[in-house]
Amino acid sequence: MDLIQHMRRLFAERNPDEMDIRLRVTYQDGTVLTGKYTALVGPLDNEPEIAEIDFYRDDNGALTGAYEDELADVEIME
């Protein structure tokens, strides 16, 4: 998954800085987490150099980061 391009498509009609965005994040192992979008970090700004999405989980409130190579899909929940 190219996380940066995927999120650009999802945010084409929504400005994530102006509203609360809720996500459903599906990992390659089948794990599904939901939560509030916090940040998208590009590969050049991250160590290791892999894009990452950060969100606050619904189940425990923890700030969670997921690298793009761990992800199967990211969806915006309405």
Number of C-alpha atoms within 10 A of each C-alpha: 12 10 23 17 10 13 15 11 11 15 13 9 8 12 11 15 10 7 9 11 18 20 21 18 23 18 18 13 9 11 10 14 17 19 23 19 22 18 14 16 17 15 16 10 11 12 10 10 12 16 21 24 21 17 24 20 20 14 9 8 11 11 14 15 17 17 18 20 14 13 21 16 16 21 14 16 12 6
